């Protein structure tokens, strides 16, 4: 980077099973990252009713297959160590080891750089917005799902009221809905390790992250109210008097996508061991 410049970074977690807790550190001091988009959706601009606003954070949680775009300022010339790092994550007693470690070093250069000022505004206020009017659309139905496991080889994502089933291509759809509907999905984790909810074809709005503090976790920054296709749910401590961590999501089926697709945990071994289910969206 050049001293004094601000760069636009797009970061993708392309690992199989590693959750990232990203920070940019200059001599150990966390830097402010101005989040512009999450999972390819510009933040704070989905309905076109207001100018888009960047979200300032000092860390960002990036689950497997998630994407984030942000602005970051270059270190001052006196900074000795500048790095993008991921912090240690407690993924639960049966989870993976995700330790603190640097991802790359940042150094200053005197080479001339091409200025790119294409960042913002995020949306044309005259254009039809993909998620416009969602807040005023009636909720068609509310569903509750649970991540669960029978260690070491059976992993499930199940709508409450159904029997847990390991994924098979020949399974019938676990969820049937209709194009144009808007549903509220509550996704709980009753397993002893972190899981990630990923939906194909559509995005969902994150309404809330609940009960994360029970196991020492904190809600992920910058995602409440935003549109994602990937969200992490921390492990449950396994005590009956302690509520399971959960996320509440607004699923937007008003778009063009109809047919049969899937939702699943995107940690690869969990997905491969059955933590996936089929959804069918029928035409209006």
Secondary structure as UniProt FT lines:
FT   TURN            3..4
FT   STRAND          6..12
FT   STRAND          20..26
FT   TURN            27..28
FT   STRAND          29..30
FT   STRAND          33..38
FT   TURN            39..40
FT   STRAND          41..42
FT   TURN            43..44
FT   STRAND          55..57
FT   STRAND          60..62
FT   TURN            64..65
FT   STRAND          67..73
FT   TURN            77..78
FT   STRAND          82..86
FT   STRAND          89..90
FT   TURN            93..94
FT   STRAND          97..98
FT   STRAND          101..105
FT   TURN            125..126
FT   TURN            130..133
FT   HELIX           134..136
FT   STRAND          141..150
FT   TURN            151..153
FT   STRAND          154..159
FT   TURN            160..161
FT   TURN            169..170
FT   STRAND          175..178
FT   TURN            179..180
FT   STRAND          182..189
FT   STRAND          195..199
FT   STRAND          204..210
FT   HELIX           212..215
FT   TURN            221..222
FT   TURN            224..225
FT   STRAND          227..228
FT   STRAND          230..233
FT   TURN            240..241
FT   STRAND          246..252
FT   STRAND          259..264
FT   HELIX           268..272
FT   TURN            273..274
FT   STRAND          276..282
//
